[in-house]
Amino acid sequence: MSKQITSAFGEAKYPHLNQPDTEFNSEGLYQVKLLVSKEDAQKDIKIIDDVIKEQLIIEGKKQPNKTDKFKRAPLPCTPTL
């Protein structure tokens, strides 16, 4: 996916944009948790779900004889508001 997507406006919680967060990773991670209302997040959640579905279809075509489910990582979005 090469197009740029802008997420909903929200409040940054624990941003690590200038210096990496090294608390749990010695190499450091640049990250930010974005707090948005549940209603505002629906568009972004749909985009994430669509990308996951697209990738599952691609992987299914690569491995047509695979009968067990693909392993899935935890979703990057957790509705909290």
TORPA-232458 format. One record per residue: x, y, z of N, C-alpha, C, O in turn; residue in one letter. Coordinates in steps of 0.1 Angstrom, whole numbers, plus 2048, in hexadecimal, padded with zeros to 3 digits. Layout:
# TORPA-232458
XYZXYZXYZXYZA/...
This chain:
# TORPA-232458
8087F480080080080080980C80081180E809M/8088147F681181F7F480B82D7F78128377F8S/7FE82D7F87F783B7FA7F883F8097F8836812K/7F984C80B7FA8518187EC85281E7E3857818Q/7EB84E82B7DE84F8327E085783F7EA855846I/7D78618417D886984D7CD8648577C2863853T/7D18628637C885D86D7BF8698737C2875870S/7B686587A7AD86F8817B587888A7BF874890A/7AF88488D7B588D8967B38888A47A88838A7F/7BD8888AC7BC8838BA7C68898C37CD8928C0G/7C78838CF7D08888D97DC87E8DA7DA8728DCE/7E88838D97F487A8DA7F78768E87F787F8F1A/7F88698EB7FB8658F880985E8F880B8558F0K/81286290081F85D90182685D8F382B8528EFY/8278688ED82E8688E083D8678E184386D8EAP/84385F8D885185E8D78558618C98568588C0H/85686E8C58588728B88668778B686B8768ABL/86B87E8C08798848BF88487A8C488F87A8BFN/8808728CE8898688D488285B8D587685B8D8Q/8888508D28828438D287F83F8E08868428EAP/8748378E28708318EE8798248F087881B8E8D/8818248FA88A8188FC88781090988E80890DT/87B81290E87780B91A8767FC91887B7F5921E/8707F790D86F7E990B8777E48FF8777D88FDF/87E7ED8F88867E98ED8937F18ED8927FE8ECN/89E7EB8EE8AB7F28EF8AE7FA8E38B58048E3S/8A97F68D78AB7FD8CB8A380A8CA8A68138C3E/89880A8D188F8168D18858168C78878118BBG/87981A8CA86E81B8C08688298C086682F8CBL/86682F8B485F83B8B38508388B284C8308A9Y/84883D8BB83A8398BB8328448C283784C8C9Q/8258438C081B84B8C780E8448C880A83D8BFV/8078468D37FA8408D57F184C8D27F28578D8K/7E784A8C97DE8558C57D08528CB7CA8478C8L/7CC85B8D47BE8598DA7B48618D27B586D8D0L/7AA8598CC7A085F8C579285A8C979284F8CFV/7888618C777B85B8CB77784F8C277C84E8B7S/76F8478C776B83B8C076583E8B27678378A9K/75D8488B275684C8A576185189B76084D88FE/76B85989F77585E89677E852892784853887D/78084889978983D89678383388C78B82B887A/77683388A77082988177682987377881E86DQ/77983586D77F83586078C82F86078F827857K/79583286A7A282C86A7A181D86D7A9815867D/79881887579780A87879280386B7977F8869I/78A80986378580385779180184D7937F7847K/79A80C84C7A580B8447AF8008487B37F8840I/7B17FE8557B97F485A7B37E68577BA7DD853I/7A67E485A7A07D88577A07D48487A27C9844D/79F7DE83F79F7DC8317AD7D782C7AF7CE824D/7B87DD8327C67D982F7C87CB8347CE7C382DV/7C37C78407C57BA8457BE7B083B7C37A5838I/7B17B38377AA7AA82E7B17A88217B279D81CK/7B67B381C7BE7B380F7CA7AA8107CD7A2807E/7D17AB81B7DD7A381D7DA79481F7E178B81BQ/7CF7928267CB7848287C777D81B7CA771818L/7C17858127BE7808047CB77D7FD7CC7727F6I/7D47867FD7E17847F67E87787FB7ED76F7F4I/7E97768097F076A80F7E875E80C7EE753809E/7DB75E80B7D37528087D674E7FA7D67427F7G/7D87577F07DB7547E37E974E7E27EC7457D9K/7F27527EA80074D7EA80073F7EF8097377EBK/7F773C7F97F772F7FF7E97297FE7E2728808Q/7E57247F27D77207F17D47137F87C87107FBP/7DE70B7FC7DB6FE8027DC7008127DA6F6819N/7DE70C8177DF70E8257D070D82B7C7714826K/7CE7048347C170283A7BF7088487B470B84CT/7CA70A84F7C971085C7C971F85B7CD725850D/7C57268657C47358647D173B8657DB73686BK/7D274785E7DF74F85F7E075586D7D6759873F/7EC7558727EF75C87F7EC76B87D7F0771872K/7E67718867E377F8857E97878917E878289DR/7EF79288E7F579A8997EA7A28A07DF7A389AA/7EC7A78AC7E27AF8B27DF7BC8AA7E87C18A4P/7D37C08AA7CF7CC8A37D67D88A87D87D98B5L/7DA7E28A07E17EE8A57D77F88AB7DB8038AFP/7CA7F58AB7C17FF8B07B97F88BB7B47ED8BAC/7B77FF8C67AF7FA8D27A68058D67AA80F8DBT/7998048D378F80E8D778F80F8E678D8068EEP/79281C8EB79281E8F97898298FE78682A90AT/7858328F477D83D8F876E83B8F57668438F7L/
